Amino acid sequence: MNSVDRKWHDQTLALAGVFQAATLVEELANHGIAPSQPRDASLKSILLVDADSVDEIYQVGSGFELGLTTLAAQLDGPERNATIIRYVILLLQLERTMSRSKSVLMRLGDGLQQLTEYGPLDSIDQDLIGRLSDLYAANVSPLSPRIMVHGDVRHLQQRTVTNQIRALLLAGLRSAVLWQQLKGSRWALVMKRRRYANEARSLATRATQSLH
């Protein structure tokens, strides 16, 4: 893979991480439940801070197919989900705010470092989700723009649901940070959306084939 192809490959995977988190947040807010495999894949990605490659974070076939297919559909499909797009835009904006605050980055880094010592990531339990949720609430929630999640109040009043939502927003931010580090930009997201969509479809197809 040449350097240009690698750039689009890596940026698309990171951007799919943002779209996957936004999609799962929308599902939890409206239905109180989200598919466990993509949820766990997103949450595990937060703690892979010392990964050697982008592929190691977003392993094809490990649960990121939802983000890839959603990215393609939202950037180059006949129907758009305005709520998912809004969450994605807010996550990208919030990443910019967060990255300008050294104190926030330091606190998040320290908190994530402690969580990497939590134990093996074979499974995601409610305790780990709660810790990620607390980390988001303490360090990210006070920042602007604040992401207001709307949905069914019956679900949003459940602590297990709100904990998952905050943890997934943190996962979305982690992917947004990586996307920026890979030289992703909102200009490219608008002007090159079909390139991202085509790359996402190709990666999703490969993920499907790897499961058979």
QUIJOKA-V942626 format. One record per residue. N is the residue number from 1. RES is the residue in three letters. PSI is psi as a letter, one per 40 degrees, with the letter a starting at -180 (NA if undefined). D_CENTER is the distance of its C-alpha to the mean C-alpha in Angstrom with 1 decimal. Layout:
# QUIJOKA-V942626
N;RES;PSI;D_CENTER, N;RES;PSI;D_CENTER
This chain:
# QUIJOKA-V942626
1;MET;h;24.9, 2;ASN;i;26.0, 3;SER;d;24.2, 4;VAL;d;23.4, 5;ASP;d;22.0, 6;ARG;d;19.9, 7;LYS;d;18.5, 8;TRP;d;17.3, 9;HIS;d;16.2, 10;ASP;d;14.0, 11;GLN;d;12.7, 12;THR;d;11.9, 13;LEU;d;10.0, 14;ALA;d;7.8, 15;LEU;d;7.7, 16;ALA;d;7.1, 17;GLY;d;3.8, 18;VAL;d;3.5, 19;PHE;d;6.1, 20;GLN;d;5.4, 21;ALA;d;3.9, 22;ALA;d;6.8, 23;THR;d;9.0, 24;LEU;d;9.1, 25;VAL;d;9.8, 26;GLU;d;12.4, 27;GLU;d;13.9, 28;LEU;d;14.3, 29;ALA;d;15.9, 30;ASN;d;18.3, 31;HIS;e;19.1, 32;GLY;e;18.4, 33;ILE;i;16.9, 34;ALA;i;14.0, 35;PRO;h;14.5, 36;SER;d;14.4, 37;GLN;d;13.6, 38;PRO;d;10.1, 39;ARG;d;9.5, 40;ASP;d;11.1, 41;ALA;d;9.5, 42;SER;d;6.0, 43;LEU;d;8.3, 44;LYS;d;10.4, 45;SER;d;8.2, 46;ILE;d;8.6, 47;LEU;e;12.3, 48;LEU;g;12.8, 49;VAL;e;14.0, 50;ASP;f;17.1, 51;ALA;i;16.0, 52;ASP;e;18.6, 53;SER;i;16.6, 54;VAL;d;13.3, 55;ASP;d;14.6, 56;GLU;d;14.9, 57;ILE;d;11.2, 58;TYR;g;10.3, 59;GLN;h;13.7, 60;VAL;h;15.0, 61;GLY;e;16.1, 62;SER;e;14.2, 63;GLY;e;11.9, 64;PHE;e;9.6, 65;GLU;d;12.3, 66;LEU;d;11.0, 67;GLY;d;8.2, 68;LEU;d;11.2, 69;THR;d;13.7, 70;THR;d;12.0, 71;LEU;d;11.5, 72;ALA;d;15.1, 73;ALA;d;16.4, 74;GLN;d;15.1, 75;LEU;d;16.2, 76;ASP;f;19.4, 77;GLY;i;20.4, 78;PRO;d;23.2, 79;GLU;h;21.3, 80;ARG;i;18.4, 81;ASN;h;16.6, 82;ALA;d;17.1, 83;THR;d;15.0, 84;ILE;d;11.7, 85;ILE;d;12.9, 86;ARG;d;13.7, 87;TYR;d;10.5, 88;VAL;d;8.9, 89;ILE;d;12.1, 90;LEU;d;12.2, 91;LEU;d;8.9, 92;LEU;d;10.5, 93;GLN;d;13.8, 94;LEU;d;12.8, 95;GLU;d;11.7, 96;ARG;d;15.2, 97;THR;d;16.9, 98;MET;d;15.4, 99;SER;e;16.3, 100;ARG;e;19.8, 101;SER;h;20.4, 102;LYS;d;21.5, 103;SER;d;22.3, 104;VAL;d;18.8, 105;LEU;d;17.4, 106;MET;d;20.2, 107;ARG;d;19.7, 108;LEU;d;16.1, 109;GLY;d;17.1, 110;ASP;d;20.0, 111;GLY;d;18.2, 112;LEU;d;15.7, 113;GLN;d;18.8, 114;GLN;d;20.5, 115;LEU;d;17.8, 116;THR;e;17.9, 117;GLU;e;21.6, 118;TYR;d;20.8, 119;GLY;a;21.6, 120;PRO;i;20.6, 121;LEU;f;17.2, 122;ASP;d;19.0, 123;SER;i;18.0, 124;ILE;h;15.8, 125;ASP;i;18.3, 126;GLN;d;18.6, 127;ASP;d;19.8, 128;LEU;d;16.8, 129;ILE;d;14.5, 130;GLY;d;17.1, 131;ARG;d;17.1, 132;LEU;d;13.4, 133;SER;d;14.1, 134;ASP;d;17.2, 135;LEU;d;15.6, 136;TYR;d;13.4, 137;ALA;d;16.5, 138;ALA;d;18.9, 139;ASN;d;17.2, 140;VAL;d;14.7, 141;SER;d;16.3, 142;PRO;e;19.5, 143;LEU;i;18.0, 144;SER;i;18.3, 145;PRO;h;17.1, 146;ARG;h;16.4, 147;ILE;h;14.0, 148;MET;h;16.5, 149;VAL;h;15.2, 150;HIS;i;18.0, 151;GLY;a;19.1, 152;ASP;h;21.8, 153;VAL;d;23.3, 154;ARG;d;24.5, 155;HIS;d;21.0, 156;LEU;e;19.8, 157;GLN;e;22.8, 158;GLN;h;21.8, 159;ARG;d;20.6, 160;THR;d;18.8, 161;VAL;d;16.7, 162;THR;d;16.1, 163;ASN;d;15.2, 164;GLN;d;12.5, 165;ILE;d;11.2, 166;ARG;d;11.3, 167;ALA;d;9.8, 168;LEU;d;6.6, 169;LEU;d;6.8, 170;LEU;d;7.4, 171;ALA;d;4.4, 172;GLY;d;2.8, 173;LEU;d;6.3, 174;ARG;d;6.6, 175;SER;d;5.1, 176;ALA;d;7.2, 177;VAL;d;9.9, 178;LEU;d;10.1, 179;TRP;d;10.4, 180;GLN;d;13.1, 181;GLN;d;14.7, 182;LEU;e;15.1, 183;LYS;f;16.9, 184;GLY;i;14.6, 185;SER;i;16.1, 186;ARG;d;16.1, 187;TRP;d;19.6, 188;ALA;d;18.5, 189;LEU;d;15.8, 190;VAL;d;18.9, 191;MET;d;21.6, 192;LYS;f;20.0, 193;ARG;d;17.9, 194;ARG;d;20.1, 195;ARG;d;19.7, 196;TYR;d;15.9, 197;ALA;d;16.6, 198;ASN;d;19.4, 199;GLU;d;17.5, 200;ALA;d;14.7, 201;ARG;d;17.7, 202;SER;d;19.4, 203;LEU;d;16.6, 204;ALA;d;16.2, 205;THR;d;20.0, 206;ARG;d;20.2, 207;ALA;d;17.8, 208;THR;d;20.1, 209;GLN;d;23.2, 210;SER;e;22.1, 211;LEU;e;22.1, 212;HIS;NA;25.7
